[in-house]
Amino acid sequence: MRTRTREPQTLGSEGTLDRMARILADRNIDPASVAALPDETEPLSLLDLLSAGLPPRYQGAVADHPTVLTWARDVAEAAVAPSVGARRQVSTGPSLLMAGVVGAGKTHQAYGAVRHLVQSGVGVRWRATTAADLYAELRPRPGTDSERELAAVARCPLLILDDLGAAKASDWTEEITYRLINRRYTHMLPTLITTNLRIADLRAYLGDRVTSRLVEMTTRVEFEPVDRRRHRTAA
């Protein structure tokens, strides 16, 4: 089953009540009964809200790679409060490109980095998609505003772009990738990118325009060539 491009996830002051209402509905809890509970009832934390928006496989993801943790710290430090007394929100910041073989833990680290940001007390509006799913969503078809969808992904404050370079390349996919990366490069929007390509091979698969911007906008880290999924199965 193809995973649809994930809608923006809001953590922090904006959208919290809507997210809480959806969580309560998922748990078959009547919001009115919650309102009547004693004051000592434990409120839902930001991590609870985050977990409701994460894919089940990554709800407990923890970032432990030093470069990933440094990226999360830098993004948190760049967060700003929209008004006096408001929670700081991710707005601009550095990007990170994680390269390595399938199963090396790149996607786990990406979702763990989002959890790390939330644990640091920063509000995060984010989206997550694979490159292949993004191209599928954006292919022109009746009843779909592809330009509007591309703009929504491109301007999201934090984006996880998974498996870049895994989809079949074409002039069209290269153009879409360039427009997405160029928008995020221009506006300095933090982006977590994973790829199965070696860093040395990026230019051959992604083209000069995309690669030159990735080189400038990202810190790049190459994960060890070990498929952790197979390793766990063998153990």
C-alpha positions as CSV (number, residue, x, y, z in Angstrom):
1,M,0.0,0.0,0.0
2,R,1.4,3.4,-1.0
3,T,1.7,5.8,1.9
4,R,0.2,9.2,1.2
5,T,2.2,12.4,1.8
6,R,1.7,13.2,5.5
7,E,-0.2,16.3,6.3
8,P,1.5,19.0,8.4
9,Q,1.8,18.0,12.1
10,T,1.5,20.8,14.6
11,L,3.2,20.7,18.0
12,G,3.0,23.6,20.3
13,S,0.4,26.2,21.0
14,E,-1.1,26.3,17.4
15,G,-3.4,23.4,16.7
16,T,-2.9,21.7,20.0
17,L,-6.6,21.5,20.9
18,D,-7.6,20.1,17.5
19,R,-4.9,17.4,17.8
20,M,-6.0,16.6,21.4
21,A,-9.6,16.2,20.2
22,R,-8.5,13.8,17.5
23,I,-6.5,11.7,20.0
24,L,-9.4,11.5,22.4
25,A,-11.7,10.4,19.5
26,D,-9.1,7.7,18.5
27,R,-9.2,6.4,22.1
28,N,-13.0,6.5,22.2
29,I,-13.0,9.1,25.0
30,D,-15.8,11.6,25.3
31,P,-14.2,15.1,25.5
32,A,-17.0,16.2,27.8
33,S,-16.0,13.5,30.3
34,V,-12.4,14.6,30.2
35,A,-13.5,18.2,31.0
36,A,-15.3,16.9,34.1
37,L,-12.4,15.0,35.4
38,P,-10.7,16.3,38.6
39,D,-7.9,18.8,38.2
40,E,-5.2,16.3,39.1
41,T,-5.9,14.3,35.9
42,E,-2.6,14.2,34.0
43,P,-2.8,16.2,30.8
44,L,-1.6,15.0,27.4
45,S,2.0,16.0,26.9
46,L,3.6,17.3,23.7
47,L,5.1,13.8,23.2
48,D,1.7,12.3,23.4
49,L,0.6,14.6,20.6
50,L,3.7,13.8,18.6
51,S,3.2,10.1,18.9
52,A,-0.3,10.4,17.6
53,G,1.1,11.8,14.3
54,L,4.1,9.4,13.9
55,P,3.9,6.2,11.9
56,P,3.5,3.3,14.4
57,R,6.9,1.8,13.6
58,Y,8.7,5.1,14.6
59,Q,6.6,6.2,17.6
60,G,9.4,5.2,19.9
61,A,12.3,6.4,17.6
62,V,15.2,7.8,19.5
63,A,18.0,9.8,17.7
64,D,21.4,8.8,19.1
65,H,23.8,9.6,16.2
66,P,26.1,12.5,17.2
67,T,25.6,14.4,13.9
68,V,21.8,14.0,14.1
69,L,21.7,15.2,17.7
70,T,23.9,18.2,16.8
71,W,21.5,19.1,14.0
72,A,18.5,18.9,16.4
73,R,20.3,21.2,18.9
74,D,21.1,23.7,16.2
75,V,17.5,23.8,14.9
76,A,16.2,24.2,18.5
77,E,18.6,27.1,19.1
78,A,17.4,28.8,15.9
79,A,13.7,28.5,16.9
80,V,11.9,31.8,17.6
81,A,8.7,32.8,19.5
82,P,6.0,34.3,17.3
83,S,5.0,36.6,20.1
84,V,6.0,37.5,23.7
85,G,5.4,34.6,26.0
86,A,4.6,32.1,23.2
87,R,6.4,28.8,22.7
88,R,9.4,28.9,20.4
89,Q,8.7,27.5,17.0
90,V,10.9,25.9,14.4
91,S,11.1,28.5,11.5
92,T,14.5,28.5,9.8
93,G,17.7,26.4,10.4
94,P,20.2,24.0,9.0
95,S,19.4,20.8,7.0
96,L,20.8,17.3,7.3
97,L,21.4,14.6,4.6
98,M,21.8,11.1,5.9
99,A,23.2,8.5,3.4
100,G,23.6,4.8,3.8
101,V,22.4,1.4,2.7
102,V,18.8,0.2,3.2
103,G,18.2,-0.6,6.9
104,A,21.1,1.5,8.3
105,G,18.7,3.4,10.5
106,K,18.4,6.7,8.7
107,T,14.6,7.0,8.9
108,H,14.6,6.0,12.5
109,Q,17.1,8.7,13.2
110,A,15.0,11.3,11.3
111,Y,11.9,10.6,13.3
112,G,13.9,10.4,16.5
113,A,15.3,13.9,15.7
114,V,11.7,15.3,15.6
115,R,11.0,13.7,19.0
116,H,14.2,15.2,20.3
117,L,13.1,18.7,19.2
118,V,9.7,18.2,21.0
119,Q,11.4,17.0,24.1
120,S,13.5,20.2,24.1
121,G,10.3,22.2,24.3
122,V,10.2,23.5,20.8
123,G,7.0,23.7,18.8
124,V,7.3,21.9,15.4
125,R,5.1,21.9,12.3
126,W,6.4,19.1,10.1
127,R,5.6,16.8,7.2
128,A,7.1,13.5,6.2
129,T,7.1,11.8,2.8
130,T,9.2,9.5,0.7
131,A,10.4,11.0,-2.6
132,A,8.5,8.3,-4.5
133,D,5.2,9.1,-2.7
134,L,5.7,12.8,-3.3
135,Y,6.2,12.3,-7.0
136,A,3.0,10.1,-7.1
137,E,1.0,12.8,-5.3
138,L,2.2,15.5,-7.7
139,R,1.7,13.7,-11.0
140,P,-0.9,15.8,-12.9
141,R,-4.4,14.2,-12.8
142,P,-7.9,15.6,-12.9
143,G,-9.2,17.1,-9.7
144,T,-5.7,17.6,-8.2
145,D,-3.9,20.9,-7.8
146,S,-0.3,19.7,-8.0
147,E,1.1,23.2,-7.7
148,R,-0.7,23.8,-4.5
149,E,0.4,20.5,-3.0
150,L,4.1,21.1,-4.0
151,A,3.9,24.6,-2.4
152,A,2.5,23.2,0.8
153,V,5.3,20.7,1.1
154,A,8.0,23.2,0.1
155,R,7.0,25.8,2.7
156,C,6.5,23.4,5.7
157,P,8.8,24.5,8.5
158,L,10.3,21.1,8.9
159,L,10.3,18.3,6.2
160,I,11.5,14.7,6.3
161,L,12.2,13.7,2.7
162,D,12.9,10.0,2.8
163,D,14.6,7.8,0.2
164,L,15.7,10.6,-2.1
165,G,17.1,9.0,-5.3
166,A,15.2,5.7,-4.9
167,A,12.5,6.5,-7.4
168,K,13.0,6.1,-11.2
169,A,14.6,9.3,-12.4
170,S,13.2,11.4,-15.3
171,D,13.4,15.0,-16.4
172,W,10.1,15.5,-14.6
173,T,11.2,14.1,-11.2
174,E,14.5,16.1,-11.5
175,E,12.5,19.3,-12.0
176,I,10.1,18.6,-9.1
177,T,13.1,17.8,-6.8
178,Y,14.9,20.9,-7.9
179,R,11.9,23.1,-7.2
180,L,11.3,21.6,-3.8
181,I,15.0,21.7,-2.7
182,N,15.5,25.2,-4.2
183,R,12.5,26.6,-2.2
184,R,13.8,25.1,1.0
185,Y,17.3,26.3,0.2
186,T,16.2,29.8,-0.5
187,H,14.1,30.1,2.7
188,M,16.5,28.2,4.9
189,L,13.9,25.7,6.0
190,P,15.3,22.8,7.9
191,T,15.0,19.5,6.0
192,L,15.9,16.0,7.0
193,I,16.9,14.0,3.9
194,T,17.7,10.3,3.7
195,T,19.1,8.5,0.7
196,N,20.4,5.1,-0.2
197,L,22.9,6.7,-2.5
198,R,26.5,7.2,-1.6
199,I,27.3,10.9,-1.2
200,A,29.8,10.6,-4.0
201,D,27.1,9.4,-6.3
202,L,24.5,12.1,-5.7
203,R,25.3,14.2,-8.7
204,A,24.9,11.4,-11.2
205,Y,21.4,10.5,-9.9
206,L,20.0,13.9,-8.9
207,G,21.6,16.3,-11.4
208,D,23.9,19.3,-10.9
209,R,21.3,21.8,-9.8
210,V,19.9,19.7,-7.0
211,T,23.2,18.4,-5.8
212,S,24.8,21.9,-5.7
213,R,22.1,23.1,-3.4
214,L,22.2,20.0,-1.2
215,V,26.0,20.5,-0.8
216,E,25.5,24.1,0.4
217,M,22.4,23.6,2.6
218,T,23.1,20.4,4.4
219,T,25.5,18.7,6.7
220,R,26.1,15.3,5.2
221,V,26.7,12.1,7.2
222,E,27.3,8.6,5.7
223,F,26.0,5.7,7.9
224,E,28.0,2.6,8.3
225,P,27.2,-0.1,5.6
226,V,25.2,-2.4,7.8
227,D,21.6,-3.4,7.2
228,R,20.3,-3.2,10.8
229,R,17.0,-4.9,9.8
230,R,18.8,-8.0,8.6
231,H,21.1,-7.9,11.6
232,R,18.1,-7.9,14.0
233,T,16.5,-10.8,12.1
234,A,19.7,-12.8,12.2
235,A,20.0,-12.2,16.0
